[in-house]
């Protein structure tokens, strides 16, 4: 299943900001199932099913696609490639043509962060998204991984993209909770 979280978050933001400012909880019925969104001050929270990765061998095409071999690799819907440092994540030498050859939806890369619990990036060249700026659905796999590594249930993370984003994450067992801020990008009127 693919959870289109950016659209869900944007829809929740628009509903709470422009349609009904008193709303605090919204339930979306989507092709992927029911998605819950809630608003608390400036944070919007989404709840997704947890998707823990299983350890696996590192395919050569992944190494070619990232320009470096990860120290660990897991697979759920996406590959989760774990590196030693935040600098490793920033300095990957990406080859999207190679990443398109992988047998997974996308590739999540992660490492411990300097000022946050962990950092990540997400690549989905098969879907035409080379570098996704902030990806809630990747956290379905990131949160269970970091829960085991850091032995805690709540995290602050940063997605290292040009636009970037801080996410507040909670492991709920079968689900994960992801919270972040949303901002209006564009306001316009269309006359039909």
NORCOR-V123675 format. One record per run of one state. SS is the DSSP state (A for helix, B for strand, O for the rest). FROM is the first residue (numbers start at 1). TO is the last residue. If there is no record, write none. Layout:
SS,FROM,TO
SS,FROM,TO
This chain:
O,1,4
A,5,19
O,20,24
B,25,30
O,31,32
B,33,40
O,41,42
B,43,49
O,50,53
B,54,55
O,56,59
A,60,66
O,67,71
B,72,75
O,76,78
B,79,82
O,83,85
A,86,90
O,91,95
A,96,99
O,100,106
B,107,112
O,113,117
B,118,124
A,125,127
O,128,128
B,129,132
O,133,135
A,136,150
O,151,153
B,154,159
O,160,164
B,165,171
O,172,174
B,175,181
O,182,192
